[in-house]
Amino acid sequence: MSTIRVVLADDERMVRTALRVILDAEPDLTVVGEAASGAEAVSVVRERRPDVVLMDVRMPEIDGIRATEQILSTSEEPPRIVVVTTFENDSYVYDALRAGAAGFLLKRAAAEELVQAVRLVARSDSLLFPSAVRALAAEYGRRRREAAPPWAARLTEREAEVLRLMATGLTNAEIAGRMGVGPATVKTHVASVLAKIGARDRTQAVIAAYESGFISPR
């Protein structure tokens, strides 16, 4: 079992310590660095090359949103970034997702949720807390809604179905079972959907789908 390398970015030392204790207790997870600001996070990620970053949204110097943008734009093999926040329905969180964060986690989350979230985004084959992402899209996405995007017309019928199923949080294997095809076929469809939308990962694809009106929040 390969070890998932994690960097913690939060301006509160007690928060970082608590996260480190939880993660380092797992055999497949290890904390390889900490940062007390967004600027320091960018530097530590560049040096430590983690697989996952747990990023506080509101930090001094550079906030978590700008730090996320810098990390993703300057790293050859960028890590998966999970925003850690106090408030679930927060425009800062939504902006971080739009900037490229793979998902978000509440600071009051149980230890088991934290561990599973890190493992899930490291695998990157499903959406982290899809119902929460949909709620954010319903609150903030429609404010940014524009005309139908050109990518929508380029999706095949199968790709459109895959995108809608992705938005529900299904894994590739679950989508394959739902559609009656093999997981490899779904993986190919997912890659094509991301390329046509111009999305970094599933989260950005789903955000784009909601903002464009391709998927309507319920």
C-alpha positions in Angstrom: 0.0 0.0 0.0 1.5 3.3 -1.1 1.7 6.1 1.4 -0.2 9.3 0.8 1.9 12.4 1.6 0.0 15.3 3.1 0.9 19.0 3.8 -1.2 20.9 6.4 -1.7 24.7 5.8 -3.5 26.5 8.6 -2.5 29.6 10.6 -3.6 27.9 13.9 -0.9 25.6 15.3 -3.5 23.7 17.4 -5.4 22.9 14.3 -2.3 21.6 12.5 -1.3 19.6 15.5 -4.7 17.9 15.7 -4.7 17.1 12.0 -1.2 15.7 12.2 -2.1 13.4 15.1 -5.1 12.0 13.3 -3.4 11.5 9.9 0.0 10.1 11.2 -1.9 7.5 13.1 -3.0 5.9 9.8 -0.5 3.4 8.2 -1.1 4.8 4.7 -1.0 8.5 5.5 1.9 10.7 6.5 2.2 14.4 7.1 5.4 15.7 5.4 5.1 19.4 6.0 3.2 22.3 7.7 2.5 25.9 6.7 1.1 28.8 8.8 0.2 31.0 5.8 -0.8 30.8 2.2 2.7 32.0 1.1 4.4 29.4 3.2 2.1 26.7 1.9 3.2 27.4 -1.7 6.8 27.1 -0.6 6.3 24.0 1.4 4.4 22.2 -1.3 7.2 23.1 -3.8 9.8 21.6 -1.5 7.9 18.6 -0.1 5.8 17.5 -3.2 2.8 16.1 -1.3 -0.1 14.1 -2.8 -2.7 16.1 -0.9 -2.8 19.5 0.8 -5.3 20.4 3.5 -5.7 24.1 3.0 -7.4 26.6 5.4 -9.3 29.2 3.4 -8.6 32.3 5.5 -4.9 32.8 6.3 -2.6 35.8 6.5 -0.4 37.1 3.6 -2.0 34.9 0.9 -5.4 33.3 1.6 -6.2 29.7 0.7 -7.8 30.6 -2.6 -4.8 32.4 -4.0 -2.5 29.8 -2.6 -4.5 27.1 -4.4 -4.2 29.0 -7.6 -0.5 29.5 -7.3 0.2 25.9 -6.3 -1.9 24.5 -9.2 -0.4 26.9 -11.8 3.3 26.5 -10.8 3.6 22.8 -10.0 4.4 20.3 -12.7 2.6 17.5 -10.9 0.3 19.5 -8.5 -1.2 17.9 -5.4 -4.9 17.5 -4.8 -6.0 20.3 -2.5 -8.8 20.0 0.0 -10.1 23.2 1.6 -10.6 23.0 5.4 -13.2 25.5 6.6 -15.4 26.4 9.5 -18.4 27.3 7.5 -19.9 24.9 4.9 -22.0 27.5 2.9 -19.3 30.0 2.3 -18.5 31.9 -0.8 -14.7 31.5 0.0 -15.1 27.8 -0.2 -16.9 28.0 -3.6 -14.2 30.3 -4.9 -11.6 27.8 -3.8 -13.4 25.0 -5.7 -13.5 27.2 -8.8 -9.8 27.9 -8.3 -9.0 24.2 -8.5 -9.5 22.7 -5.0 -10.7 19.1 -5.3 -13.2 19.5 -2.4 -13.7 20.8 1.1 -13.9 19.5 4.6 -15.4 21.1 7.7 -13.0 21.6 10.7 -15.6 20.0 12.9 -15.5 16.8 10.8 -14.9 13.5 12.7 -11.5 11.9 12.4 -12.9 9.1 10.3 -14.3 11.7 7.8 -10.9 13.4 7.6 -9.0 10.2 6.9 -11.5 9.1 4.3 -11.6 12.5 2.6 -7.8 12.4 2.2 -7.9 8.9 0.7 -10.8 9.7 -1.6 -9.2 12.8 -3.2 -5.9 11.0 -3.5 -7.6 8.3 -5.6 -9.5 11.1 -7.5 -12.2 8.8 -8.8 -15.2 10.4 -7.1 -16.5 13.7 -5.8 -15.9 14.6 -2.2 -19.2 15.3 -0.4 -21.2 15.7 -3.6 -24.4 16.9 -1.8 -22.4 19.8 -0.3 -20.9 20.7 -3.6 -24.4 20.8 -5.2 -25.6 23.0 -2.3 -22.8 25.5 -3.0 -23.5 25.4 -6.7 -27.1 26.1 -6.0 -26.2 29.1 -3.8 -23.4 30.7 -5.8 -23.3 29.0 -9.2 -26.5 30.5 -10.6 -25.1 34.0 -9.8 -22.3 33.3 -12.4 -24.6 31.6 -14.9 -24.0 32.6 -18.5 -25.2 31.4 -21.9 -24.9 27.7 -22.7 -21.1 26.9 -23.0 -19.7 25.6 -26.3 -18.5 22.5 -24.7 -22.0 21.3 -24.0 -22.7 20.8 -27.7 -19.5 18.8 -28.1 -20.4 16.2 -25.5 -21.7 12.9 -26.8 -24.8 11.4 -25.3 -22.7 9.0 -23.3 -20.4 11.7 -22.1 -23.3 13.9 -21.0 -24.7 11.0 -19.0 -21.3 10.4 -17.4 -21.1 14.0 -16.4 -24.5 13.9 -14.7 -23.6 10.7 -12.8 -20.2 12.2 -11.8 -22.2 15.1 -10.2 -24.0 12.6 -8.0 -20.7 11.5 -6.5 -20.5 8.0 -8.1 -17.1 6.4 -8.7 -16.1 5.1 -12.1 -17.0 1.6 -11.1 -20.5 2.7 -9.9 -21.0 4.7 -13.1 -20.0 1.6 -15.1 -22.6 -0.5 -13.2 -25.3 2.1 -13.8 -24.5 2.4 -17.5 -23.8 -1.2 -18.2 -20.3 -0.7 -19.5 -16.8 -1.5 -18.3 -14.8 0.8 -15.9 -12.2 1.4 -18.5 -14.9 2.8 -20.8 -16.1 5.1 -18.1 -12.5 6.3 -17.4 -12.2 7.1 -21.1 -15.5 9.1 -21.1 -14.4 11.0 -17.9 -11.1 12.0 -19.5 -12.9 13.2 -22.6 -15.4 15.2 -20.6 -12.7 16.9 -18.6 -10.8 17.7 -21.8 -13.9 19.1 -23.6 -14.8 21.3 -20.6 -11.3 22.3 -19.9 -11.5 21.1 -16.3 -8.7 20.0 -14.1 -10.7 17.3 -12.4 -14.2 16.0 -11.6 -14.9 18.8 -9.1 -14.2 21.6 -11.6 -16.2 19.7 -14.3 -19.2 19.5 -12.0 -18.9 23.2 -10.9 -18.8 24.2 -14.6 -21.9 22.0 -15.3 -23.9 23.7 -12.6 -22.7 27.2 -13.5 -23.6 26.8 -17.1 -27.0 25.4 -16.4 -26.1 22.0 -18.0 -27.1 20.5 -14.6 -29.8 22.3 -12.6 -29.5 22.3 -8.8 -32.5 20.7 -7.1 
